[in-house]
Amino acid sequence: MKHQYQCSGCKQTPIMGVRYLCSVRKDYNLCEKCEHNIQPPYPMLKIRNPENTPVYFEAKYTNHP
């Protein structure tokens, strides 16, 4: 299955190179350039190989509602 993720910052589709997936916001992805420039407020998962994207993960933060 081939996924074409869109960068939530610059709208690049597909994201080429490393993709950053937000651990809090649903469907929030950034390309390398936007991750560096935007400095997201939440931890991001660095995905180098799309075939190794987690199907499911659970993140719990003490100071997040």
ABEGO torsion letter per residue (X at the ends): XBBBBBBAAAGBOBBBEBBBBBAABBGBBBBAAAAAAAGBABBBBBBABAAABBABBBBBBAABX
